[in-house]
Amino acid sequence: MTPETVLEVGKHAMEVTALLAAPLLLSALVVGLLIGMLQAATQINEMTLTFVPKLLVVGLVLLLAGPALLRTIMGFTIGLIEGIPDMIG
């Protein structure tokens, strides 16, 4: 296994990680921003007001994007396992 192979696998793993985390993090960011603007406008500073909507939206996004995220991680894992002979040989 060459250093280039290790770097390539690591780079691909980081790309897959970013692809898996992006929908969840971006949805939480958007909801947090909207709730934050609502709190600033109404001067209501309740911590649960930001937590509950974020939790619901992240759950909904996970429910909707879950199959695509699962296909992504499965494709990466299958490719990694199938590439073991080439990596060590």
Secondary structure in CASP SS format (residue, H / E / C, confidence):
PFRMAT SS
TARGET T0000
AUTHOR 0000-0000-0000
METHOD secondary structure of the structure
MODEL  1
M C 1.00
T C 1.00
P H 1.00
E H 1.00
T H 1.00
V H 1.00
L H 1.00
E H 1.00
V H 1.00
G H 1.00
K H 1.00
H H 1.00
A H 1.00
M H 1.00
E H 1.00
V H 1.00
T H 1.00
A H 1.00
L H 1.00
L H 1.00
A H 1.00
A H 1.00
P H 1.00
L H 1.00
L H 1.00
L H 1.00
S H 1.00
A H 1.00
L H 1.00
V H 1.00
V H 1.00
G H 1.00
L H 1.00
L H 1.00
I H 1.00
G H 1.00
M H 1.00
L H 1.00
Q H 1.00
A H 1.00
A H 1.00
T H 1.00
Q C 1.00
I C 1.00
N C 1.00
E C 1.00
M H 1.00
T H 1.00
L H 1.00
T H 1.00
F H 1.00
V H 1.00
P H 1.00
K H 1.00
L H 1.00
L H 1.00
V H 1.00
V H 1.00
G H 1.00
L H 1.00
V H 1.00
L H 1.00
L H 1.00
L H 1.00
A H 1.00
G H 1.00
P H 1.00
A H 1.00
L H 1.00
L H 1.00
R H 1.00
T H 1.00
I H 1.00
M H 1.00
G H 1.00
F H 1.00
T H 1.00
I H 1.00
G H 1.00
L H 1.00
I H 1.00
E H 1.00
G C 1.00
I H 1.00
P H 1.00
D H 1.00
M H 1.00
I H 1.00
G C 1.00
END
